[in-house]
Amino acid sequence: MHSLLLFDKDAREISVAALERIFQSVSNFKRIRLGTPINPIEAEFVDGEDFTTIDLDPSRMTISIRGTSGAALRAAWILQSHLTAPLRMVDTDYSFDLILSDFSSIEELERAIDQARSI
Protein backbone atom coordinates (compact mmCIF):
# COMPACT_ATOMS: atom_id res chain seq x y z
CA MET A 1 0.00 0.00 0.00
CA HIS A 2 1.27 3.44 -0.91
CA SER A 3 1.39 6.21 1.66
CA LEU A 4 1.74 9.96 1.81
CA LEU A 5 4.64 11.47 3.71
CA LEU A 6 4.48 15.01 5.09
CA PHE A 7 7.53 16.99 6.22
CA ASP A 8 8.03 20.52 7.48
CA LYS A 9 9.33 22.37 4.39
CA ASP A 10 12.21 23.79 6.44
CA ALA A 11 13.08 20.42 8.06
CA ARG A 12 11.89 21.36 11.56
CA GLU A 13 10.36 18.91 14.02
CA ILE A 14 6.59 18.55 13.96
CA SER A 15 4.98 19.25 17.32
CA VAL A 16 3.15 16.38 19.00
CA ALA A 17 1.09 18.96 20.93
CA ALA A 18 0.06 20.70 17.69
CA LEU A 19 -1.03 17.41 16.13
CA GLU A 20 -2.92 16.46 19.27
CA ARG A 21 -4.81 19.79 19.16
CA ILE A 22 -5.73 19.22 15.51
CA PHE A 23 -6.79 15.62 16.12
CA GLN A 24 -8.97 16.67 19.06
CA SER A 25 -10.54 19.68 17.34
CA VAL A 26 -11.50 18.10 13.99
CA SER A 27 -14.26 15.53 14.36
CA ASN A 28 -13.01 13.36 11.47
CA PHE A 29 -10.02 12.30 13.58
CA LYS A 30 -10.83 9.28 15.75
CA ARG A 31 -9.00 6.89 18.08
CA ILE A 32 -6.21 9.29 19.00
CA ARG A 33 -3.31 7.47 20.66
CA LEU A 34 -0.39 9.17 22.38
CA GLY A 35 2.93 7.55 23.18
CA THR A 36 2.40 4.23 21.46
CA PRO A 37 5.32 1.79 21.47
CA ILE A 38 6.13 2.87 17.91
CA ASN A 39 5.00 6.51 17.47
CA PRO A 40 4.55 9.56 19.69
CA ILE A 41 1.03 10.13 18.30
CA GLU A 42 -1.34 8.52 15.83
CA ALA A 43 -5.00 8.73 14.87
CA GLU A 44 -7.53 7.51 12.36
CA PHE A 45 -9.18 9.88 9.90
CA VAL A 46 -12.68 8.94 8.78
CA ASP A 47 -14.47 10.60 5.87
CA GLY A 48 -17.73 8.79 5.10
CA GLU A 49 -16.83 5.25 4.04
CA ASP A 50 -13.19 6.22 3.40
CA PHE A 51 -10.57 6.21 6.15
CA THR A 52 -6.84 6.32 6.78
CA THR A 53 -4.33 6.17 9.62
CA ILE A 54 -1.97 9.03 10.44
CA ASP A 55 1.12 8.80 12.60
CA LEU A 56 4.15 10.86 13.50
CA ASP A 57 7.47 9.02 13.34
CA PRO A 58 9.65 8.82 16.48
CA SER A 59 12.04 11.50 15.17
CA ARG A 60 9.03 13.86 14.87
CA MET A 61 10.15 14.77 11.36
CA THR A 62 7.66 12.82 9.23
CA ILE A 63 3.89 12.39 9.29
CA SER A 64 2.79 9.22 7.51
CA ILE A 65 -0.70 8.89 6.08
CA ARG A 66 -1.62 5.38 4.94
CA GLY A 67 -2.83 5.19 1.37
CA THR A 68 -3.34 7.88 -1.23
CA SER A 69 -7.14 7.86 -1.24
CA GLY A 70 -9.41 10.86 -0.98
CA ALA A 71 -9.41 10.52 2.81
CA ALA A 72 -5.61 10.59 2.86
CA LEU A 73 -5.52 13.78 0.78
CA ARG A 74 -8.24 15.40 2.91
CA ALA A 75 -6.36 14.51 6.09
CA ALA A 76 -3.17 16.06 4.67
CA TRP A 77 -5.11 19.15 3.63
CA ILE A 78 -6.60 19.56 7.12
CA LEU A 79 -3.20 19.14 8.77
CA GLN A 80 -1.71 21.82 6.50
CA SER A 81 -4.61 24.18 7.16
CA HIS A 82 -4.05 23.94 10.93
CA LEU A 83 -0.25 23.97 11.06
CA THR A 84 1.62 27.24 10.61
CA ALA A 85 4.60 25.75 8.76
CA PRO A 86 4.34 24.79 5.08
CA LEU A 87 4.33 21.02 4.59
CA ARG A 88 6.06 19.14 1.81
CA MET A 89 4.12 16.10 0.58
CA VAL A 90 5.49 13.10 -1.31
CA ASP A 91 4.13 9.63 -1.86
CA THR A 92 6.16 6.52 -1.12
CA ASP A 93 6.65 5.98 -4.86
CA TYR A 94 8.14 9.49 -5.05
CA SER A 95 5.91 10.16 -8.04
CA PHE A 96 5.35 13.72 -6.79
CA ASP A 97 6.93 16.21 -4.40
CA LEU A 98 4.68 19.17 -3.64
CA ILE A 99 4.33 21.97 -1.10
CA LEU A 100 0.76 21.76 0.23
CA SER A 101 0.49 25.46 1.03
CA ASP A 102 1.08 26.29 -2.66
CA PHE A 103 -2.45 25.09 -3.49
CA SER A 104 -5.75 26.84 -2.84
CA SER A 105 -7.97 23.74 -2.96
CA ILE A 106 -7.86 19.96 -2.77
CA GLU A 107 -8.98 19.84 -6.42
CA GLU A 108 -5.98 21.96 -7.46
CA LEU A 109 -3.72 19.66 -5.42
CA GLU A 110 -5.22 16.56 -7.08
CA ARG A 111 -4.59 18.07 -10.52
CA ALA A 112 -0.95 18.75 -9.60
CA ILE A 113 -0.53 15.17 -8.37
CA ASP A 114 -2.06 13.78 -11.57
CA GLN A 115 0.16 16.03 -13.68
CA ALA A 116 3.32 15.02 -11.77
CA ARG A 117 2.47 11.34 -12.09
CA SER A 118 1.96 11.64 -15.86
CA ILE A 119 5.50 12.93 -16.47
N, C-alpha and C positions, 0 to 999 in steps of 0.2 A: 504494500500500500504506500502510495506517495504521501508526502506531508509538506506542509508549509513551514518555513523557518523564518522567524522575525528577529531582527537584531536592531539595537540602537544604531542609527546611521553613523554616529561618532564613536562607536565602540565603547560606550559606557555601560555599566551594570544596569540591569532592569530591576526596579524596586519591587520586592515581594509585597510590601505594604501597599504600593500603588495598585498592583494587580489584585490584591485582596479587596481593596475598595471598589475596583471596577466589577469584580466578580459578585460582590455583595449588592451593588447598586443596580445592576442590569439583570432583570428577571430571567433572561434566557440562560444565564449561567447557573448551573445546578451542581450539587455534590462537590462543594468546595472542600479541598483537603490541604491542610498545611503540614509541612514537615514530614512528608511521607519518607519511607526508607530510601527512595530514589530521588525525589524532587522536593524543593522547598515549598512549592505550591502547584496545585493542579485543579482543574474543574472540567465539567462537561458543559458544552454549549448546545442547547436544543432550540431548533427553529422548525416548528411543525413536526413533520415526520423525519426531518434531516437532523443529524447531530454529529458532534465531533468532540474530541478530548484535547484540552490545552494544558501544557505544562511548561514550567520554567526549569531549565537545566541547573544542576548544582552550582555551576560557575556564575549563574545569574546573568549570563550573556545572551542566551538564546531561548526564545519561546518557540515551542513546537506545537503545531496544530495538525492533528491526524487527518489525512485525506486532503483533497483539493476540491471538495464539493462546495455547493452554495453556502452551506452552514460554515464551512471552514473560512471562506472568503468573508462572510458577514462577521464572524468572530474577529478576524484580523482587522476588519474595518472598524469595528466597535473599539477594539484595543487602541488603534491609532487615534480614534476620535477622543479618547479619554486620557491618553498619555501626552505629555508636553513635547517629548523628543520625537523627531521623525524616525519612523521605522523602515528598515530595509526588509524586503520580502523576497525570498527565493523559494523554489520548490526543491525537493530532494533530487530531482533529475537535473537541476540547474538549467532548466529550459527558459527561465526568466530571472531577472534581477531588477527589482523595481523599488522605488521609494514611495511608500503608501501615501504620504502627505502631498505628493505631486498630483494626485487625482481628486476630482471634485465629486465623484460618485462611484458606486460599486460597478455600475455599467461601464463607465470609462475605464476603470481598472480591469474589468473582464476583457474589454477590447484590446487593451495593451498586452495582457497575458496571451490572448489568442494571436496577436500580431507577433509577439516575441517567439512563440512556439512555432510559427509558420516559417520562420527564417532558417 
